């Protein structure tokens, strides 16, 4: 789980959201309202719901393209629990909400791959690729 969660208010326009995601090197933003997580916007949402439809991102609000309701999990859940939810809901990220309803973190399929790659001593090249491990390359 990553405890540094990229968040954004729902009344932010999509252009500013994309800038914020790029600046934070994040492929998502958890949408919050009064400090409560209410949705998520991903790179895929930006492409499929805004760019592909030739919509001006400065005129669209994050709350209008966010995915909601959030798929959430508790901090005490196992990686298998998270993987099952990801599979069932066909998502790549699950928001972690603590017992008080507060945003505690986010877990992604890449986080899982990194954990498994480490567990296997980074010997599985395919798993390392899925985990996007930084081992050099032309695009860094």
Backbone as a chain_set.jsonl record, in Angstrom:
{"seq": "XXXXXXXXXXXXXXXXXXXXXXXXXXXXXXXXXXXXXXXXXXXXXXXXXXXXXXXXXXXXXXXXXXXXXXXXXXXXXXXXXXXXXXXXXXXXXXXXXXXXXXXXXXXXXXXXXXXXXXXXXXXXXXXXXXXXXXXXXXXX", "coords": {"N": [[0.843, -1.185, 0.0], [0.482, 2.189, -0.793], [0.97, 5.013, 1.051], [1.071, 7.629, 0.427], [-1.11, 9.379, -1.05], [-2.395, 10.675, -4.011], [-4.499, 13.346, -4.195], [-7.474, 15.194, -5.135], [-9.788, 17.889, -5.438], [-13.248, 17.616, -6.282], [-14.371, 19.731, -7.737], [-12.404, 20.714, -9.303], [-11.037, 21.556, -12.489], [-10.559, 19.366, -15.323], [-8.233, 19.825, -16.806], [-6.49, 21.09, -14.976], [-6.373, 19.043, -13.142], [-5.056, 17.044, -14.632], [-2.595, 18.322, -14.975], [-1.763, 18.413, -12.31], [-1.581, 15.678, -11.734], [0.473, 14.981, -13.511], [2.587, 16.555, -12.527], [2.894, 15.38, -10.014], [3.693, 12.929, -10.814], [1.816, 10.859, -11.078], [-0.563, 8.377, -11.895], [-3.183, 8.636, -11.314], [-5.837, 10.273, -9.479], [-7.284, 10.575, -6.38], [-10.505, 11.539, -5.729], [-11.71, 13.952, -3.576], [-14.121, 15.143, -1.219], [-14.785, 17.526, 1.03], [-12.728, 16.383, 2.486], [-13.283, 13.674, 2.412], [-12.964, 10.65, 0.656], [-14.389, 10.248, -2.482], [-14.372, 9.398, -5.094], [-12.464, 8.41, -8.04], [-10.066, 9.429, -10.433], [-8.453, 8.458, -13.343], [-5.609, 8.085, -15.576], [-6.655, 6.793, -17.776], [-9.35, 7.553, -17.657], [-9.071, 10.265, -18.304], [-8.21, 10.113, -20.96], [-10.201, 8.49, -22.287], [-12.684, 9.691, -21.588], [-12.452, 12.397, -22.024], [-10.322, 13.437, -23.815], [-10.623, 11.668, -26.061], [-13.195, 12.272, -26.827], [-12.902, 14.789, -27.722], [-13.24, 16.961, -25.979], [-13.011, 20.042, -24.256], [-10.658, 20.133, -21.804], [-10.446, 22.103, -19.863], [-12.972, 22.869, -19.406], [-14.372, 20.888, -18.213], [-15.33, 19.284, -15.239], [-13.684, 17.478, -12.635], [-15.347, 15.891, -11.008], [-17.304, 15.187, -12.807], [-16.26, 13.247, -14.439], [-15.185, 11.313, -12.859], [-14.703, 8.018, -11.496], [-17.073, 6.348, -9.659], [-19.108, 4.554, -7.349], [-16.304, 4.345, -5.085], [-14.062, 1.583, -5.046], [-13.18, 0.001, -2.233], [-10.995, -0.968, 0.491], [-9.955, -2.386, 3.624], [-7.174, -1.448, 5.771], [-6.114, -3.72, 7.014], [-6.545, -5.821, 5.318], [-5.588, -8.55, 3.164], [-3.134, -9.063, 0.522], [-4.19, -10.849, -1.266], [-6.93, -10.5, -0.821], [-7.22, -7.896, -1.836], [-6.444, -8.346, -4.5], [-8.5, -10.022, -5.334], [-10.707, -8.283, -5.236], [-9.876, -6.427, -7.186], [-9.917, -8.052, -9.43], [-12.635, -8.871, -9.489], [-13.949, -6.394, -9.857], [-12.665, -5.37, -12.018], [-10.566, -3.425, -11.9], [-7.562, -1.459, -11.416], [-6.612, -0.248, -9.217], [-7.122, 0.099, -5.722], [-8.711, 1.839, -3.2], [-7.672, 2.488, 0.075], [-9.321, 2.514, 3.062], [-9.518, 3.552, 6.371], [-10.671, 2.401, 9.688], [-12.029, 4.595, 10.647], [-13.09, 5.76, 8.477], [-11.391, 7.309, 7.059], [-9.072, 8.267, 4.496], [-6.522, 6.086, 3.925], [-4.629, 5.058, 2.239], [-3.528, 3.687, -0.929], [-3.698, 0.917, -3.073], [-2.161, -0.676, -5.757], [-2.17, -2.656, -8.778], [0.389, -2.7, -9.726], [1.84, -2.186, -7.4], [1.392, -4.599, -6.132], [2.681, -6.359, -7.901], [5.313, -5.473, -7.579], [5.774, -6.195, -4.927], [5.546, -8.984, -5.103], [7.613, -9.481, -6.922], [9.845, -8.746, -5.426], [9.61, -10.619, -3.378], [10.25, -12.893, -4.805], [12.879, -12.536, -5.239], [13.539, -10.876, -7.356], [13.917, -12.385, -9.618], [12.209, -13.145, -11.617], [11.691, -12.189, -14.741], [9.442, -11.402, -16.213], [7.596, -10.709, -14.212], [9.03, -8.624, -13.068], [8.9, -6.801, -15.169], [6.144, -6.248, -15.259], [5.948, -5.06, -12.785], [7.214, -2.755, -13.289], [9.876, -2.174, -12.676], [12.716, -0.196, -12.098], [15.208, -0.544, -14.102], [16.801, 0.591, -15.925], [16.838, 1.677, -19.367], [15.444, 3.07, -22.415], [13.492, 5.021, -21.932], [13.635, 6.454, -19.58]], "CA": [[0.0, 0.0, 0.0], [1.159, 3.48, -0.825], [0.256, 5.924, 1.941], [1.104, 8.963, -0.181], [-2.189, 9.323, -2.029], [-2.619, 11.899, -4.781], [-5.914, 13.71, -4.08], [-7.918, 16.406, -5.817], [-11.191, 18.23, -5.177], [-14.118, 17.313, -7.413], [-14.707, 20.901, -8.537], [-11.227, 21.082, -10.104], [-11.251, 21.173, -13.886], [-9.757, 18.225, -15.75], [-6.921, 20.297, -17.242], [-5.684, 21.273, -13.77], [-6.173, 17.708, -12.576], [-4.01, 16.392, -15.428], [-1.333, 18.987, -14.623], [-1.421, 17.971, -10.963], [-1.156, 14.28, -11.84], [1.787, 14.973, -14.176], [3.567, 17.109, -11.59], [3.097, 14.392, -8.966], [4.052, 11.654, -11.453], [0.789, 9.929, -10.637], [-1.5, 7.96, -12.927], [-4.531, 8.724, -10.765], [-6.102, 11.217, -8.39], [-8.476, 10.24, -5.604], [-11.335, 12.733, -5.624], [-12.196, 14.147, -2.211], [-15.106, 16.193, -0.953], [-14.703, 17.797, 2.475], [-11.755, 15.469, 3.055], [-13.741, 12.284, 2.285], [-12.749, 10.102, -0.689], [-15.684, 9.987, -3.123], [-14.202, 8.869, -6.442], [-11.103, 8.36, -8.538], [-9.838, 9.745, -11.84], [-7.214, 7.843, -13.802], [-5.169, 8.488, -16.923], [-7.613, 6.209, -18.72], [-10.528, 8.433, -17.664], [-8.724, 11.481, -19.041], [-8.158, 9.795, -22.396], [-11.459, 7.965, -22.818], [-13.85, 10.52, -21.317], [-12.232, 13.798, -22.369], [-9.529, 13.607, -25.036], [-11.207, 10.92, -27.175], [-14.426, 12.953, -27.231], [-12.513, 16.138, -28.142], [-13.837, 17.893, -25.032], [-12.032, 20.966, -23.684], [-10.445, 19.727, -20.411], [-10.594, 23.246, -18.967], [-14.404, 23.103, -19.21], [-14.964, 19.694, -17.599], [-14.923, 19.121, -13.848], [-13.259, 16.139, -12.234], [-16.494, 15.132, -10.496], [-18.124, 14.737, -13.931], [-15.648, 12.094, -15.12], [-14.615, 10.373, -11.884], [-15.348, 6.73, -11.284], [-17.668, 6.27, -8.342], [-18.478, 4.611, -6.037], [-14.956, 3.795, -4.957], [-13.845, 0.227, -4.556], [-12.31, 0.231, -1.078], [-10.553, -2.1, 1.298], [-9.411, -1.987, 4.92], [-5.716, -1.61, 5.855], [-5.749, -5.05, 7.492], [-6.82, -6.825, 4.282], [-4.414, -9.178, 2.555], [-2.927, -8.8, -0.893], [-5.146, -11.711, -1.963], [-8.229, -9.813, -0.74], [-7.169, -6.777, -2.781], [-6.405, -8.914, -5.847], [-9.842, -10.519, -5.649], [-11.535, -7.112, -5.547], [-9.434, -5.901, -8.479], [-10.418, -8.972, -10.452], [-14.097, -8.804, -9.517], [-14.415, -5.1, -10.349], [-11.872, -5.012, -13.198], [-9.86, -2.175, -11.626], [-6.127, -1.609, -11.165], [-6.29, 0.417, -7.959], [-8.142, 0.033, -4.676], [-8.482, 2.838, -2.166], [-7.654, 1.918, 1.425], [-10.035, 3.378, 3.999], [-9.366, 3.004, 7.726], [-11.896, 2.162, 10.451], [-12.703, 5.872, 10.872], [-13.57, 6.26, 7.196], [-10.382, 8.21, 6.487], [-8.202, 7.768, 3.437], [-5.285, 5.57, 4.522], [-3.661, 4.729, 1.203], [-4.027, 3.118, -2.177], [-2.911, -0.233, -3.511], [-2.322, -0.884, -7.192], [-1.666, -3.928, -9.297], [1.846, -2.545, -9.826], [2.344, -2.397, -6.039], [1.361, -6.047, -5.894], [3.748, -6.967, -8.704], [6.583, -5.131, -6.934], [5.888, -7.021, -3.736], [5.813, -10.36, -5.531], [8.951, -9.515, -7.531], [10.798, -8.734, -4.309], [9.477, -11.916, -2.715], [10.908, -13.893, -5.657], [14.27, -12.138, -5.423], [13.64, -10.163, -8.636], [14.411, -13.35, -10.594], [11.215, -13.353, -12.673], [11.778, -11.042, -15.649], [8.082, -10.983, -16.557], [7.059, -10.028, -13.037], [9.762, -7.357, -12.964], [8.366, -5.899, -16.197], [4.82, -5.831, -14.797], [6.177, -4.193, -11.631], [7.857, -1.54, -13.801], [11.084, -1.925, -11.902], [13.64, 0.692, -12.789], [16.482, -1.204, -14.363], [17.372, 1.228, -17.102], [15.999, 1.658, -20.555], [15.485, 4.335, -23.184], [12.423, 5.975, -21.625], [13.734, 6.983, -18.219]], "C": [[0.882, 1.238, 0.0], [0.346, 4.436, 0.039], [0.289, 7.368, 1.444], [0.115, 8.962, -1.339], [-2.36, 10.683, -2.691], [-4.116, 12.198, -4.739], [-6.205, 15.001, -4.822], [-9.382, 16.64, -5.474], [-12.01, 18.016, -6.454], [-14.471, 18.503, -8.28], [-13.508, 21.463, -9.305], [-11.503, 20.718, -11.554], [-10.234, 20.099, -14.292], [-8.353, 18.651, -16.211], [-5.998, 20.47, -16.035], [-5.41, 19.938, -13.084], [-5.035, 16.994, -13.302], [-2.637, 17.004, -15.124], [-0.845, 18.515, -13.254], [-0.919, 16.525, -10.972], [0.243, 14.197, -12.462], [2.872, 15.473, -13.232], [3.901, 16.098, -10.491], [3.523, 13.03, -9.487], [3.111, 10.543, -11.013], [-0.158, 9.622, -11.784], [-2.945, 8.037, -12.475], [-4.617, 9.923, -9.832], [-7.365, 10.744, -7.693], [-9.232, 11.546, -5.389], [-11.913, 12.797, -4.216], [-13.202, 15.288, -2.152], [-15.15, 16.354, 0.553], [-13.806, 16.772, 3.162], [-12.119, 13.991, 2.969], [-13.552, 11.832, 0.831], [-14.096, 9.707, -1.287], [-15.566, 9.379, -4.513], [-12.732, 8.822, -6.807], [-11.097, 8.71, -10.021], [-8.493, 9.145, -12.205], [-6.833, 8.409, -15.165], [-6.153, 7.994, -17.973], [-8.875, 7.063, -18.798], [-10.257, 9.693, -18.48], [-8.755, 11.233, -20.543], [-9.537, 9.431, -22.922], [-12.642, 8.924, -22.68], [-13.684, 11.975, -21.724], [-11.533, 13.911, -23.728], [-10.178, 12.916, -26.232], [-12.488, 11.569, -27.698], [-14.183, 14.399, -27.658], [-13.197, 17.216, -27.291], [-12.727, 18.769, -24.461], [-11.852, 20.623, -22.199], [-10.567, 20.869, -19.408], [-12.066, 23.499, -18.635], [-15.132, 21.913, -18.579], [-14.445, 19.586, -16.17], [-14.607, 17.661, -13.55], [-14.449, 15.306, -11.776], [-17.381, 14.581, -11.616], [-17.529, 13.538, -14.67], [-15.113, 11.044, -14.155], [-15.4, 9.069, -11.877], [-15.816, 6.679, -9.836], [-18.811, 5.269, -8.388], [-17.098, 3.968, -6.061], [-15.005, 2.334, -4.535], [-12.819, 0.386, -3.441], [-12.004, -1.061, -0.34], [-9.985, -1.555, 2.604], [-7.902, -2.208, 4.948], [-5.273, -3.011, 6.276], [-5.966, -6.152, 6.456], [-5.516, -7.366, 3.701], [-4.299, -8.773, 1.087], [-3.9, -9.646, -1.723], [-6.542, -11.089, -1.953], [-8.287, -8.68, -1.771], [-7.195, -7.291, -4.22], [-7.782, -9.417, -6.267], [-10.769, -9.354, -6.002], [-11.17, -6.522, -6.906], [-9.966, -6.758, -9.625], [-11.932, -8.854, -10.6], [-14.603, -7.518, -10.165], [-13.654, -4.592, -11.575], [-11.232, -3.626, -13.048], [-8.399, -2.475, -11.325], [-5.685, -0.976, -9.851], [-7.464, 0.265, -6.996], [-7.761, 1.028, -3.592], [-8.623, 2.175, -0.799], [-8.263, 2.948, 2.377], [-9.943, 2.75, 5.391], [-10.71, 2.91, 8.441], [-12.675, 3.438, 10.744], [-13.264, 6.47, 9.587], [-12.6, 7.2, 6.516], [-9.546, 7.501, 5.438], [-6.86, 7.365, 4.04], [-4.216, 5.279, 3.482], [-4.343, 4.228, -0.05], [-3.121, 1.949, -2.522], [-3.214, -0.457, -4.99], [-1.798, -2.25, -7.591], [-0.143, -3.866, -9.447], [2.487, -2.719, -8.451], [2.413, -3.888, -5.726], [2.49, -6.742, -6.649], [5.115, -6.678, -8.093], [6.816, -6.002, -5.705], [6.227, -8.467, -4.101], [7.201, -10.489, -6.159], [10.023, -9.554, -6.447], [10.813, -10.082, -3.601], [10.214, -13.012, -3.487], [12.356, -13.509, -5.976], [14.544, -11.466, -6.763], [14.163, -11.074, -9.757], [13.457, -13.556, -11.767], [11.147, -12.103, -13.547], [10.386, -10.516, -15.999], [7.457, -10.206, -15.409], [7.748, -8.68, -12.832], [9.228, -6.337, -13.967], [6.993, -5.371, -15.774], [4.952, -4.842, -13.643], [6.806, -2.862, -12.029], [9.083, -1.167, -12.974], [12.066, -1.117, -12.737], [14.994, 0.021, -12.934], [17.156, -0.625, -15.6], [16.405, 1.17, -18.273], [15.946, 3.022, -21.199], [14.48, 5.381, -22.747], [12.505, 6.565, -20.233], [14.263, 8.383, -18.202]], "O": [[1.889, 1.312, 0.704], [-0.84, 4.645, -0.214], [-0.398, 8.229, 1.992], [0.456, 8.593, -2.463], [-2.457, 11.709, -2.018], [-4.919, 11.387, -5.201], [-5.306, 15.794, -5.101], [-10.129, 15.69, -5.245], [-11.514, 18.214, -7.563], [-14.834, 18.326, -9.443], [-13.583, 22.547, -9.884], [-12.129, 19.694, -11.83], [-9.182, 19.956, -13.668], [-7.391, 17.907, -16.021], [-4.845, 20.04, -16.072], [-4.339, 19.733, -12.513], [-4.157, 16.41, -12.668], [-1.64, 16.289, -15.029], [0.342, 18.251, -13.066], [0.055, 16.195, -10.294], [1.091, 13.435, -11.998], [3.95, 14.884, -13.147], [5.058, 15.975, -10.088], [3.695, 12.087, -8.715], [3.534, 9.451, -10.634], [-0.515, 10.512, -12.556], [-3.841, 7.559, -13.172], [-3.604, 10.508, -9.447], [-8.395, 10.536, -8.333], [-8.664, 12.535, -4.924], [-12.517, 11.843, -3.726], [-13.141, 16.249, -2.919], [-15.511, 15.423, 1.273], [-14.086, 16.343, 4.282], [-11.345, 13.141, 3.408], [-13.93, 12.54, -0.102], [-14.85, 8.937, -0.692], [-16.557, 8.894, -5.059], [-11.864, 9.149, -5.997], [-12.004, 8.336, -10.766], [-7.513, 9.299, -11.476], [-7.612, 9.107, -15.814], [-6.447, 8.695, -18.941], [-9.412, 7.274, -19.885], [-11.107, 10.135, -19.254], [-9.269, 12.052, -21.305], [-9.994, 10.009, -23.908], [-13.508, 8.968, -23.554], [-14.665, 12.718, -21.767], [-12.112, 14.432, -24.681], [-10.277, 13.509, -27.307], [-12.824, 11.431, -28.875], [-15.126, 15.144, -27.923], [-13.665, 18.233, -27.802], [-11.623, 18.287, -24.212], [-12.783, 20.798, -21.412], [-10.772, 20.623, -18.219], [-12.379, 24.245, -17.708], [-16.353, 21.929, -18.43], [-13.255, 19.775, -15.922], [-15.184, 16.744, -14.134], [-14.547, 14.13, -12.126], [-18.124, 13.622, -11.405], [-18.225, 12.884, -15.447], [-14.636, 9.994, -14.587], [-16.586, 9.025, -12.203], [-15.047, 6.937, -8.911], [-19.446, 5.155, -9.436], [-16.776, 3.163, -6.934], [-15.874, 1.915, -3.77], [-11.707, 0.856, -3.684], [-12.658, -2.088, -0.523], [-9.581, -0.394, 2.675], [-7.395, -3.067, 4.226], [-4.173, -3.441, 5.93], [-5.604, -7.303, 6.699], [-4.477, -6.706, 3.749], [-5.228, -8.223, 0.496], [-4.377, -9.199, -2.767], [-7.256, -11.142, -2.955], [-9.278, -8.528, -2.486], [-7.892, -6.731, -5.066], [-8.183, -9.256, -7.419], [-11.532, -9.437, -6.964], [-12.05, -6.16, -7.687], [-10.405, -6.244, -10.653], [-12.446, -8.75, -11.714], [-15.568, -7.541, -10.929], [-13.956, -3.523, -12.105], [-11.336, -2.775, -13.932], [-8.042, -3.612, -11.015], [-4.542, -1.138, -9.422], [-8.629, 0.297, -7.392], [-6.622, 1.05, -3.126], [-9.557, 1.413, -0.548], [-7.796, 4.082, 2.484], [-10.25, 1.572, 5.572], [-11.749, 3.281, 7.894], [-13.863, 3.372, 11.059], [-13.843, 7.556, 9.602], [-12.937, 7.822, 5.508], [-9.345, 6.288, 5.495], [-6.148, 8.199, 4.599], [-3.028, 5.255, 3.802], [-5.559, 4.329, -0.21], [-1.914, 1.997, -2.284], [-4.369, -0.431, -5.415], [-1.079, -2.907, -6.838], [0.533, -4.885, -9.307], [3.551, -3.327, -8.336], [3.377, -4.368, -5.129], [3.173, -7.607, -6.101], [5.986, -7.549, -8.09], [7.924, -6.485, -5.476], [7.088, -9.089, -3.48], [7.886, -11.491, -5.952], [10.991, -10.307, -6.546], [11.87, -10.617, -3.268], [10.741, -13.949, -2.888], [12.978, -14.084, -6.869], [15.676, -11.491, -7.247], [14.77, -10.603, -10.718], [13.858, -14.088, -12.803], [10.606, -11.079, -13.132], [10.184, -9.303, -16.071], [6.853, -9.155, -15.624], [7.099, -7.703, -12.459], [9.116, -5.152, -13.654], [6.714, -4.181, -15.916], [4.167, -3.901, -13.533], [6.919, -1.951, -11.209], [9.293, -0.005, -12.625], [12.215, -1.343, -13.938], [15.811, 0.019, -12.013], [17.981, -1.28, -16.237], [15.287, 0.667, -18.153], [16.354, 4.018, -20.6], [14.597, 6.537, -23.154], [11.523, 7.129, -19.751], [14.408, 8.975, -17.133]]}, "num_chains": 1, "name": "protein.A"}
